[in-house]
Amino acid sequence: MFHEHCVYVFQTAHLALIDALMQAFSREIMSVERVTQVVRRFASFNASSELPSDTEDAILFWVNKVCVTVQKRLEAEQDNVIEGGETNQKVDIVMKKLDSVFLV
């Protein structure tokens, strides 16, 4: 019983430490200004109503804009698909383009 309790305490402390390190890293690397600059490269938004207020909001804002943009591009691609379907090569090219646009 004692051993199980120690494992739980150490695991909880470990998770808290990892969480704190991840938060510190994200605050250091991700700033609201940097995220909005990146988002402006691939999406438009209303700065007065959509601008994130902190790092966590900025990350969620970026994820949301990436998802919306990818969905729009996939729908546009689907509308332009030739009846034979897409090849894997075309999919790879599209993915490389998306990677270069969305990286923070």
N, C-alpha and C positions, 0 to 999 in steps of 0.2 A: 504494500500500500504506500509506504514512504517513497519507494522508488518511482512509482507512477506519478506521485505528486511532484517530485523533483523534475521529472521529465516535462511535465506540464508547465511548471514555472520557467524552466530553461527555454522551452519552446516559445512560450509567451514573450519572454524577454528577447529572445532571438528575433521573433517576428516584429516586435516593437523597434528594435535596433535597425533591422533591414528597412522597415517603413520610414524611419527617420532619415536614413541615408538616402533612400530613393527620393524623398521630398527635398532634401537639401540639394541633391544633384539636379533635380528637375527645376528648382528655383534658380540654380546657378546657370544652367544651360538654356532653359526656356524662359523667355521674358514675354510679356504681353506684346511689346513692340516688335520683337522678332517674329512671333507667331503671326501677327497681323500683316507684316511685310511679306511673309511667305504666302499667306492666304490671298493677298492681293495679286499675286502672280498667276493664280488660276481661278479665282472666283471674285465676284463682286459682293459687297455687303454694305449695309447701312451703318456707318460708324456711330451714329448717335444712338441707335437702339440695339445693335448687335455687338458692340465692342466689349470684349471680356474685361472683367474687373480684377482678376487675379490669375495666378499661374494655372490653377486647376481649371478655371473657366476657359482660359486660353487653350489648354490642351483639348478640352471637350469641344470648343469652338472649331479648332483645326480638324479634329476627327469628323465632326458633323459636316464641315465644308468639303472635306475629302470625299466622304460618302455620297453627298449630293452631287458633286462634280463627276465622280465615277459613274453613278447611276445615269446621269444625263448623257455622258459619253457612250456608255454601253447601249442606251436606248437609241442614240444617234447612229451608232455602228450597226445595231440590229436593223434599223430602217434602211441602211445602205448595203446590207449583205446581198451578195449575188446568190442566186438559187443553189449553186453548188455548195455553199457553206464556206466558212473561213478555214484557212489552213493553220496549223500550229505555228508556222513561221510568222504569220500576221499577228497572232495572239502574242507571241514573244516580243515583237516590235512594239505593240501597243503597251505591254507591261513595262518595257524599258522606258518608254516615253512617260508613263505615269510615275515611275520611280524617280525620274529626273525632275519632275515638276513638283512632287509632293514632299520631298525631303526637306526637313527643317534644318 
